[in-house]
Amino acid sequence: MSMSMELLDHEFVAFITAILQIMASLFIFLLGMGFVAILFMYLADKHQTSHTIRRNYPVIGRFRYFFEHVGEFFRQYFFAGDREEMPFNRAQRSWVYRAAKNVDRTVAFGSSKPIRERGSVLFLNCPYPTLSEDAKETASVLVGPHCEKPYRPASIFNISGMSFGALSVPAVQALSNGARMAGCWYNTGEGGLSPYHLEGGCDIVFQIGTAKYGVRDEQGNLDDNRLREVAAHEQVRMFEIKLSQGAKPGKGGILPAAKVTEEISKIRLIPMGEDSISPNRHPEINSTGDLLDMIDRIRTVTGKPVGLKFVLGADNWLYDLCDEIKKRGPESAPDFLTIDSCDGGTGAAPMALMDDVGLPLSESLPFVHNLLMEKGLRKRIRLICSGKLINPSDAAWALCMGADFMVSARGFMLALGCIQALQCNKNTCPTGITTHIQKLQRGLVPKDKAERVASYHENLVHDIELIAHSCGVDEPRKLRRYHARQVMENGQSISLDKLHPYPKKEQ
């Protein structure tokens, strides 16, 4: 018995010794390979001429690129303050996450918002706020009174344009189902109408971009038969002609051939295996008359409201548009205008356009509202606005300034779980929202995220109502410019109705 035990002990020691020898050999091998790799990088860095840092500091200089890359992810967790980040700071994102998860949205000990900062908006509470029993539901507004099938949206806050292709299948499914649960509309973006938009059963706004995806013929021109097919879906409530968007005004898109899958080809009506290049404007629209003719054509073919989307830059065309509408009659007017802000978002855009072209919503919304009032068209044309309106105070400000509806894309992306990783243009989105890599999409479960979309919408609208009731009105549409003030450079605030006076025709 003892001899057997000794034999087993000897075999065990031999086994462990063999394992250690193998591990030691492997370690030496890997160490040698690492030395060879470092030597190779050293020689490559020393003799290349493209990068000064790597030439002067071989191997070590490569860490610069690594730290530069990981810095994007670490800043928001370890270094940036709650109100420091762009495009959305931690405080803004945290509110959306809590609203989407339907958890406690209260804060303690005091506000972290710099209320004396230039541009801050302060709402004016009244001594007799609206009691709960006196509060009313938000008034509904009719869009397209001259259409065969006008539309009366159920919500003041809706989902802005995001194309299938830019977003993944599960993301579109979650948004579509969430929009139905929330009772809001979902804009398709310019990528056409996919079955994933339709499957949720929500109201849909079909966006017509410069490439006419989904409603084009083989030459890329608008096809009336395709328009009728899209309009035949009861869920499709309105059509939006996109002239420009805040993140890239005057810039068309490029869909690389590698991304033109069979499914994308079928939805967008473009050939597979070829780059799809969107013009930077609608080639057939060269004047105000052409623009109104296009609106009339689409409205006649579909029988549904038709509007325009743009980021405001030069404003003379709007004066011309109003004058031409006066000549033709109010029924010729667009049924709505969607005003985007220059700080709007997109999957990818040139920095020169993203940063420095177009006007912010803070200037364009009051201007357009006042212009339509002066021209007697404000009741005829509904105003929709977008551009970083992801929190209740921002949306309430828009109502004060004259908006009928607000739309958001990035707010609902955050509700889906977006962590602002800034990977939208690289197909490597870690949350599965803007990637077509199925391994990454797996983490986005449409059923669960749809509930978050609906909760975010419900809580945001609820808090807009809180602001309205604090200001003494019984529903949000009654908010006016005199209900808020904006902080100026000297730290003092001024009433919004003095900063942006109403025109004389304003009632």
Salt bridges, closest charged atoms under 4 A:
ASP45 OD1 - ARG54 NH2 2.89
ASP45 OD1 - ARG62 NH2 2.88
ASP82 OD1 - ARG90 NH1 2.74
GLU85 OE1 - ARG93 NH1 3.24
GLU190 OE2 - LYS242 NZ 2.90
ASP203 OD1 - ARG237 NE 3.09
ASP224 OD1 - ARG297 NH2 2.89
GLU229 OE1 - ARG226 NH1 3.76
GLU234 OE2 - ARG237 NH1 3.63
GLU284 OE2 - LYS212 NZ 3.20
ASP293 OD1 - ARG328 NH1 2.79
ASP323 OD1 - LYS375 NZ 3.41
GLU324 OE2 - ARG328 NE 3.02
ASP335 OD2 - ARG299 NH1 2.95
ASP335 OD1 - ARG380 NH1 3.05
ASP404 OD2 - ARG378 NH2 2.88
ASP463 OD1 - ARG105 NH2 3.01
ASP463 OD1 - HIS462 ND1 3.07
ASP474 OD2 - LYS136 NZ 3.61
ASP474 OD1 - LYS478 NZ 3.07
GLU489 OE2 - ARG118 NE 3.47
GLU506 OE1 - HIS369 NE2 3.32
